[in-house]
Amino acid sequence: MNTTTIRPRRTRAAVLGLAALAMLGLSLGLASPALAHDELVDRGVVATDDGRVDGIRLTFNNSIIEVGTEIVITSSDGADVTDGAPEVSGPDVVQPLAAELPEGDYDVAWRVVSSDGHPIEGAFVLQLTEPSAWQAEEAAIVEPDSRFEDGSEDGSVDEHDAADHDHDHDADSGSAAAGDEGGLSTGAIAAISIGAVLVAGGALAAVLVGRRRRAAGMRAAGTADGSSTASSDEEDRA
Protein backbone atom coordinates (compact mmCIF):
# COMPACT_ATOMS: atom_id res chain seq x y z
CA MET A 1 0.00 0.00 0.00
CA ASN A 2 1.49 3.28 -1.10
CA THR A 3 1.36 6.21 1.30
CA THR A 4 1.20 9.71 -0.11
CA THR A 5 1.99 12.69 2.12
CA ILE A 6 0.20 15.86 1.17
CA ARG A 7 2.10 19.05 2.03
CA PRO A 8 0.32 22.37 1.79
CA ARG A 9 1.81 24.57 -0.91
CA ARG A 10 2.96 28.09 -0.13
CA THR A 11 -0.09 30.04 -1.15
CA ARG A 12 -0.26 33.55 -2.51
CA ALA A 13 -1.44 34.74 0.90
CA ALA A 14 1.65 33.28 2.52
CA VAL A 15 3.92 35.00 0.02
CA LEU A 16 2.15 38.30 0.57
CA GLY A 17 2.45 37.82 4.32
CA LEU A 18 6.19 37.27 4.09
CA ALA A 19 6.53 40.34 1.88
CA ALA A 20 4.59 42.36 4.44
CA LEU A 21 6.91 41.15 7.19
CA ALA A 22 9.93 42.18 5.15
CA MET A 23 8.50 45.65 4.51
CA LEU A 24 7.64 46.12 8.18
CA GLY A 25 11.12 45.06 9.19
CA LEU A 26 12.57 47.59 6.77
CA SER A 27 10.36 50.36 8.13
CA LEU A 28 11.39 49.43 11.67
CA GLY A 29 15.02 49.73 10.68
CA LEU A 30 14.39 53.14 9.15
CA ALA A 31 12.76 54.41 12.34
CA SER A 32 16.13 55.13 13.94
CA PRO A 33 16.85 58.43 15.71
CA ALA A 34 17.99 61.34 13.57
CA LEU A 35 21.68 62.06 13.37
CA ALA A 36 22.97 64.59 15.87
CA HIS A 37 24.02 68.05 14.75
CA ASP A 38 27.69 68.96 14.38
CA GLU A 39 29.55 70.11 17.47
CA LEU A 40 32.57 72.17 18.41
CA VAL A 41 35.50 69.87 19.13
CA ASP A 42 38.45 72.25 19.46
CA ARG A 43 39.36 75.94 19.63
CA GLY A 44 42.58 77.87 19.67
CA VAL A 45 44.29 81.07 18.63
CA VAL A 46 46.00 82.05 15.41
CA ALA A 47 49.30 83.80 16.06
CA THR A 48 51.68 85.72 13.85
CA ASP A 49 55.34 84.83 13.47
CA ASP A 50 56.26 87.24 16.26
CA GLY A 51 53.75 85.62 18.65
CA ARG A 52 50.99 88.21 18.45
CA VAL A 53 47.46 86.83 18.65
CA ASP A 54 45.96 87.42 15.22
CA GLY A 55 42.63 85.57 15.52
CA ILE A 56 40.76 82.66 17.04
CA ARG A 57 40.06 79.27 15.48
CA LEU A 58 37.01 77.05 15.98
CA THR A 59 37.11 73.42 14.80
CA PHE A 60 33.98 71.29 14.35
CA ASN A 61 33.58 67.56 13.81
CA ASN A 62 32.31 68.09 10.23
CA SER A 63 32.67 70.66 7.49
CA ILE A 64 30.17 73.40 8.15
CA ILE A 65 28.13 75.52 5.74
CA GLU A 66 29.75 78.88 5.12
CA VAL A 67 26.48 80.81 4.83
CA GLY A 68 25.23 81.98 8.23
CA THR A 69 28.58 81.84 10.03
CA GLU A 70 28.88 84.66 12.58
CA ILE A 71 31.39 85.28 15.38
CA VAL A 72 31.20 88.25 17.74
CA ILE A 73 34.10 89.03 20.07
CA THR A 74 33.81 91.92 22.52
CA SER A 75 36.03 93.35 25.21
CA SER A 76 34.97 93.98 28.80
CA ASP A 77 33.74 97.46 27.85
CA GLY A 78 31.56 96.08 25.01
CA ALA A 79 33.81 97.11 22.11
CA ASP A 80 33.90 94.82 19.05
CA VAL A 81 37.46 93.55 18.55
CA THR A 82 36.92 91.48 15.39
CA ASP A 83 38.56 92.44 12.12
CA GLY A 84 36.46 91.43 9.11
CA ALA A 85 34.29 88.40 8.44
CA PRO A 86 35.07 84.86 9.65
CA GLU A 87 36.94 82.60 7.23
CA VAL A 88 35.52 79.08 6.74
CA SER A 89 37.70 76.21 5.54
CA GLY A 90 36.06 72.80 5.91
CA PRO A 91 35.55 72.14 9.63
CA ASP A 92 37.68 75.15 10.67
CA VAL A 93 36.49 78.72 11.17
CA VAL A 94 39.00 81.53 11.77
CA GLN A 95 37.92 84.95 13.01
CA PRO A 96 40.60 87.65 12.60
CA LEU A 97 41.11 89.99 15.55
CA ALA A 98 42.04 93.63 15.69
CA ALA A 99 45.73 94.33 16.12
CA GLU A 100 47.46 94.74 19.48
CA LEU A 101 44.73 93.58 21.85
CA PRO A 102 45.50 94.35 25.49
CA GLU A 103 45.41 91.74 28.21
CA GLY A 104 41.99 90.95 29.60
CA ASP A 105 38.83 88.90 29.15
CA TYR A 106 36.97 88.81 25.83
CA ASP A 107 33.50 87.38 25.30
CA VAL A 108 33.24 85.13 22.24
CA ALA A 109 29.80 84.25 20.85
CA TRP A 110 29.58 82.11 17.71
CA ARG A 111 26.88 80.70 15.48
CA VAL A 112 27.36 78.43 12.44
CA VAL A 113 25.22 76.20 10.24
CA SER A 114 26.14 72.53 10.67
CA SER A 115 26.47 70.11 7.75
CA ASP A 116 22.88 68.90 8.24
CA GLY A 117 21.54 72.44 7.71
CA HIS A 118 20.71 73.22 11.35
CA PRO A 119 22.25 76.23 13.12
CA ILE A 120 24.29 75.63 16.26
CA GLU A 121 25.80 78.21 18.60
CA GLY A 122 27.86 78.66 21.72
CA ALA A 123 29.95 81.06 23.75
CA PHE A 124 33.10 81.11 25.83
CA VAL A 125 35.53 83.56 27.45
CA LEU A 126 38.91 84.26 25.91
CA GLN A 127 41.45 85.33 28.53
CA LEU A 128 44.58 86.98 27.16
CA THR A 129 47.36 87.10 29.72
CA GLU A 130 50.05 87.92 27.17
CA PRO A 131 50.08 88.25 23.37
CA SER A 132 50.81 84.56 22.74
CA ALA A 133 48.86 82.91 25.58
CA TRP A 134 45.16 82.43 26.17
CA GLN A 135 42.71 80.37 28.17
CA ALA A 136 39.05 79.65 27.32
CA GLU A 137 36.28 78.88 29.78
CA GLU A 138 32.86 77.58 28.74
CA ALA A 139 29.94 79.96 29.25
CA ALA A 140 26.49 78.42 28.95
CA ILE A 141 23.94 80.37 26.91
CA VAL A 142 20.22 79.77 26.76
CA GLU A 143 18.99 82.38 24.31
CA PRO A 144 20.64 83.29 20.98
CA ASP A 145 23.11 86.09 21.59
CA SER A 146 21.38 89.45 21.02
CA ARG A 147 24.46 90.77 19.26
CA PHE A 148 23.55 88.62 16.25
CA GLU A 149 20.28 90.55 15.78
CA ASP A 150 19.98 93.53 13.43
CA GLY A 151 20.88 96.68 15.37
CA SER A 152 23.19 99.65 15.27
CA GLU A 153 26.59 99.60 13.64
CA ASP A 154 28.36 98.83 16.90
CA GLY A 155 26.35 95.62 17.30
CA SER A 156 24.11 96.82 20.14
CA VAL A 157 20.37 96.20 20.18
CA ASP A 158 17.76 98.51 21.68
CA GLU A 159 15.14 97.32 24.18
CA HIS A 160 12.41 97.14 21.53
CA ASP A 161 14.46 94.80 19.35
CA ALA A 162 15.34 92.64 22.35
CA ALA A 163 11.65 92.35 23.28
CA ASP A 164 10.78 91.34 19.71
CA HIS A 165 13.50 88.70 19.82
CA ASP A 166 12.15 87.25 23.09
CA HIS A 167 8.62 87.17 21.64
CA ASP A 168 9.80 85.40 18.49
CA HIS A 169 11.74 82.88 20.53
CA ASP A 170 8.70 82.10 22.69
CA ALA A 171 6.56 81.65 19.57
CA ASP A 172 9.13 79.32 18.02
CA SER A 173 9.31 77.31 21.25
CA GLY A 174 5.53 76.99 21.32
CA SER A 175 5.44 75.82 17.71
CA ALA A 176 8.16 73.26 18.39
CA ALA A 177 6.30 71.98 21.45
CA ALA A 178 3.06 71.70 19.47
CA GLY A 179 4.90 69.76 16.76
CA ASP A 180 6.33 67.37 19.33
CA GLU A 181 2.89 66.74 20.85
CA GLY A 182 1.24 66.21 17.47
CA GLY A 183 3.86 63.81 16.07
CA LEU A 184 4.96 60.35 17.14
CA SER A 185 8.22 59.74 18.90
CA THR A 186 10.74 57.21 17.63
CA GLY A 187 9.82 54.83 20.46
CA ALA A 188 6.14 54.98 19.55
CA ILE A 189 6.90 54.30 15.88
CA ALA A 190 9.07 51.32 16.85
CA ALA A 191 6.36 49.91 19.13
CA ILE A 192 3.72 50.25 16.40
CA SER A 193 6.02 48.57 13.87
CA ILE A 194 6.74 45.66 16.21
CA GLY A 195 3.03 45.24 16.90
CA ALA A 196 2.29 45.22 13.18
CA VAL A 197 4.96 42.56 12.62
CA LEU A 198 3.43 40.36 15.32
CA VAL A 199 -0.07 40.76 13.88
CA ALA A 200 1.13 39.95 10.37
CA GLY A 201 3.03 36.92 11.65
CA GLY A 202 -0.06 35.66 13.48
CA ALA A 203 -2.19 36.09 10.37
CA LEU A 204 0.32 34.15 8.28
CA ALA A 205 0.43 31.34 10.86
CA ALA A 206 -3.38 31.19 10.88
CA VAL A 207 -3.46 30.85 7.09
CA LEU A 208 -0.95 27.98 7.13
CA VAL A 209 -2.69 26.16 10.00
CA GLY A 210 -6.05 26.54 8.27
CA ARG A 211 -4.72 25.01 5.07
CA ARG A 212 -3.21 22.10 6.98
CA ARG A 213 -6.50 21.44 8.70
CA ARG A 214 -8.43 21.59 5.44
CA ALA A 215 -5.96 19.19 3.82
CA ALA A 216 -6.30 16.78 6.75
CA GLY A 217 -10.08 16.99 6.52
CA MET A 218 -10.00 16.25 2.81
CA ARG A 219 -7.78 13.21 3.40
CA ALA A 220 -10.12 11.93 6.09
CA ALA A 221 -13.15 12.42 3.86
CA GLY A 222 -11.42 10.61 0.99
CA THR A 223 -10.58 7.66 3.25
CA ALA A 224 -14.20 7.42 4.44
CA ASP A 225 -15.53 7.54 0.88
CA GLY A 226 -13.12 4.80 -0.18
CA SER A 227 -14.23 2.55 2.69
CA SER A 228 -17.90 3.04 1.83
CA THR A 229 -17.29 2.23 -1.82
CA ALA A 230 -15.40 -0.93 -0.93
CA SER A 231 -18.22 -2.11 1.37
CA SER A 232 -20.82 -1.49 -1.33
CA ASP A 233 -18.82 -3.50 -3.86
CA GLU A 234 -18.57 -6.45 -1.46
CA GLU A 235 -22.31 -6.38 -0.82
CA ASP A 236 -23.03 -6.32 -4.56
CA ARG A 237 -20.77 -9.33 -5.15
CA ALA A 238 -22.46 -11.19 -2.31
C-alpha positions in Angstrom: 0.0 0.0 0.0 1.5 3.3 -1.1 1.4 6.2 1.3 1.2 9.7 -0.1 2.0 12.7 2.1 0.2 15.9 1.2 2.1 19.1 2.0 0.3 22.4 1.8 1.8 24.6 -0.9 3.0 28.1 -0.1 -0.1 30.0 -1.1 -0.3 33.6 -2.5 -1.4 34.7 0.9 1.7 33.3 2.5 3.9 35.0 0.0 2.1 38.3 0.6 2.5 37.8 4.3 6.2 37.3 4.1 6.5 40.3 1.9 4.6 42.4 4.4 6.9 41.1 7.2 9.9 42.2 5.2 8.5 45.6 4.5 7.6 46.1 8.2 11.1 45.1 9.2 12.6 47.6 6.8 10.4 50.4 8.1 11.4 49.4 11.7 15.0 49.7 10.7 14.4 53.1 9.1 12.8 54.4 12.3 16.1 55.1 13.9 16.9 58.4 15.7 18.0 61.3 13.6 21.7 62.1 13.4 23.0 64.6 15.9 24.0 68.1 14.8 27.7 69.0 14.4 29.6 70.1 17.5 32.6 72.2 18.4 35.5 69.9 19.1 38.4 72.3 19.5 39.4 75.9 19.6 42.6 77.9 19.7 44.3 81.1 18.6 46.0 82.0 15.4 49.3 83.8 16.1 51.7 85.7 13.8 55.3 84.8 13.5 56.3 87.2 16.3 53.7 85.6 18.7 51.0 88.2 18.5 47.5 86.8 18.6 46.0 87.4 15.2 42.6 85.6 15.5 40.8 82.7 17.0 40.1 79.3 15.5 37.0 77.1 16.0 37.1 73.4 14.8 34.0 71.3 14.3 33.6 67.6 13.8 32.3 68.1 10.2 32.7 70.7 7.5 30.2 73.4 8.2 28.1 75.5 5.7 29.8 78.9 5.1 26.5 80.8 4.8 25.2 82.0 8.2 28.6 81.8 10.0 28.9 84.7 12.6 31.4 85.3 15.4 31.2 88.2 17.7 34.1 89.0 20.1 33.8 91.9 22.5 36.0 93.4 25.2 35.0 94.0 28.8 33.7 97.5 27.9 31.6 96.1 25.0 33.8 97.1 22.1 33.9 94.8 19.1 37.5 93.6 18.5 36.9 91.5 15.4 38.6 92.4 12.1 36.5 91.4 9.1 34.3 88.4 8.4 35.1 84.9 9.6 36.9 82.6 7.2 35.5 79.1 6.7 37.7 76.2 5.5 36.1 72.8 5.9 35.6 72.1 9.6 37.7 75.1 10.7 36.5 78.7 11.2 39.0 81.5 11.8 37.9 84.9 13.0 40.6 87.6 12.6 41.1 90.0 15.5 42.0 93.6 15.7 45.7 94.3 16.1 47.5 94.7 19.5 44.7 93.6 21.8 45.5 94.4 25.5 45.4 91.7 28.2 42.0 90.9 29.6 38.8 88.9 29.2 37.0 88.8 25.8 33.5 87.4 25.3 33.2 85.1 22.2 29.8 84.2 20.8 29.6 82.1 17.7 26.9 80.7 15.5 27.4 78.4 12.4 25.2 76.2 10.2 26.1 72.5 10.7 26.5 70.1 7.8 22.9 68.9 8.2 21.5 72.4 7.7 20.7 73.2 11.4 22.3 76.2 13.1 24.3 75.6 16.3 25.8 78.2 18.6 27.9 78.7 21.7 30.0 81.1 23.8 33.1 81.1 25.8 35.5 83.6 27.5 38.9 84.3 25.9 41.5 85.3 28.5 44.6 87.0 27.2 47.4 87.1 29.7 50.0 87.9 27.2 50.1 88.2 23.4 50.8 84.6 22.7 48.9 82.9 25.6 45.2 82.4 26.2 42.7 80.4 28.2 39.1 79.6 27.3 36.3 78.9 29.8 32.9 77.6 28.7 29.9 80.0 29.3 26.5 78.4 29.0 23.9 80.4 26.9 20.2 79.8 26.8 19.0 82.4 24.3 20.6 83.3 21.0 23.1 86.1 21.6 21.4 89.5 21.0 24.5 90.8 19.3 23.5 88.6 16.2 20.3 90.6 15.8 20.0 93.5 13.4 20.9 96.7 15.4 23.2 99.6 15.3 26.6 99.6 13.6 28.4 98.8 16.9 26.3 95.6 17.3 24.1 96.8 20.1 20.4 96.2 20.2 17.8 98.5 21.7 15.1 97.3 24.2 12.4 97.1 21.5 14.5 94.8 19.3 15.3 92.6 22.3 11.7 92.3 23.3 10.8 91.3 19.7 13.5 88.7 19.8 12.2 87.3 23.1 8.6 87.2 21.6 9.8 85.4 18.5 11.7 82.9 20.5 8.7 82.1 22.7 6.6 81.6 19.6 9.1 79.3 18.0 9.3 77.3 21.2 5.5 77.0 21.3 5.4 75.8 17.7 8.2 73.3 18.4 6.3 72.0 21.5 3.1 71.7 19.5 4.9 69.8 16.8 6.3 67.4 19.3 2.9 66.7 20.8 1.2 66.2 17.5 3.9 63.8 16.1 5.0 60.4 17.1 8.2 59.7 18.9 10.7 57.2 17.6 9.8 54.8 20.5 6.1 55.0 19.5 6.9 54.3 15.9 9.1 51.3 16.8 6.4 49.9 19.1 3.7 50.2 16.4 6.0 48.6 13.9 6.7 45.7 16.2 3.0 45.2 16.9 2.3 45.2 13.2 5.0 42.6 12.6 3.4 40.4 15.3 -0.1 40.8 13.9 1.1 39.9 10.4 3.0 36.9 11.7 -0.1 35.7 13.5 -2.2 36.1 10.4 0.3 34.1 8.3 0.4 31.3 10.9 -3.4 31.2 10.9 -3.5 30.8 7.1 -1.0 28.0 7.1 -2.7 26.2 10.0 -6.1 26.5 8.3 -4.7 25.0 5.1 -3.2 22.1 7.0 -6.5 21.4 8.7 -8.4 21.6 5.4 -6.0 19.2 3.8 -6.3 16.8 6.8 -10.1 17.0 6.5 -10.0 16.3 2.8 -7.8 13.2 3.4 -10.1 11.9 6.1 -13.2 12.4 3.9 -11.4 10.6 1.0 -10.6 7.7 3.2 -14.2 7.4 4.4 -15.5 7.5 0.9 -13.1 4.8 -0.2 -14.2 2.6 2.7 -17.9 3.0 1.8 -17.3 2.2 -1.8 -15.4 -0.9 -0.9 -18.2 -2.1 1.4 -20.8 -1.5 -1.3 -18.8 -3.5 -3.9 -18.6 -6.5 -1.5 -22.3 -6.4 -0.8 -23.0 -6.3 -4.6 -20.8 -9.3 -5.1 -22.5 -11.2 -2.3 
